[in-house]
Amino acid sequence: MPTRRLNGQTYDEIAIVTAAPVPVDIGGGAITIEGDVVVTDITIENTSANPVPVSDAGGSLTIDDGGLSITVDGPLTDQQLRATPIRVATSALPSTPTTTSVASTTTSVQLLAANSNRKGLLIHNQSDGILFLSFSTPANVENSFLCMTSGSVLLFDQQLIVANAIHGIWNLADGTAQVTEMV
């Protein structure tokens, strides 16, 4: 009969053949297995109430699932994220852009009305002046959330989108802001 080492002791290898799950309780301890282990059709219940700690003891942990799929629930560690590139699929929301030109002014002006359907926003400062953006009216330097230098572009995409009205004021009135809203 083949043998296996477990927690520093040698045991006879056994085969459990059953259609029903076989619960294993390690009583909060740890199990160390030396040598090759072949496991087929196993489910590990790793819940927040009963977490299963896994360590490779500084080596490497290899799992061959025979081409099937292994699902990992829970957050990835920083080390895991850096070890292998993770493909992230995103789906862009369909949107229709509308661009308006707003003349620069040294008094507060609404650049864009509030819109809960907004999916994206692009503001291009085409003025020699600095454009101060604010969610408040009247816009001024003190309540601005961002100042845009001449030629700068601000993009709010679907991860950073705001539905608020946006107001602006320039320190010099000599151009425009091109405001594109995607809805």
Phi, psi and omega in degrees: 000133179294157180237161177223152176259133180222121181051042176082001180242152181264132180230154173289142178282136179234158176242128177255119180242109181203151177274342182268151177298144178248107181288141177236123180246117179266007173059035179078004180269205180225153177238131175243125181244127178252140179098183181280139178233129178247120180235132177238143175051068182237145175237128178251119179276100181250090182253166179296332178282334182220070183290147178254107178285139179232131178223141176261009177053037178083359179262228176225148181247120182241132178236122176251109182263017177068028179085004178275206183235134175251126179255131178246121176260134179120170184286151173273147178279165177302319180297319178295319181295325182278338185287321185222131176300138180248123180283127179245120179263129176236152176244119179289137178285134178297139182212158177242118181278143173228123182249133174234151177254127181244122180293137179293146182207152178268010171242155184299138179220145176279121177276327184204132178285158176300143182204110181287348178267003182296133178246346180192160183207134178226128177236127179241118179277104180256046180233157174284346181272172176268131179260122177260122181260142182216149171273351182256158173234136000283147177287142174206174183300321184291327183256013181283146176263348181198141171246131184251119177286168180305130178083356183282158182232137177242130179236123169254114178263190187295342177276336185242012189292144174238145180263355183296158167291148179237129181245157180215163175207139180255158173272353181209127183262094181208030180186212182217170166240128174269116184248117180245123178248133176256124179233000000 
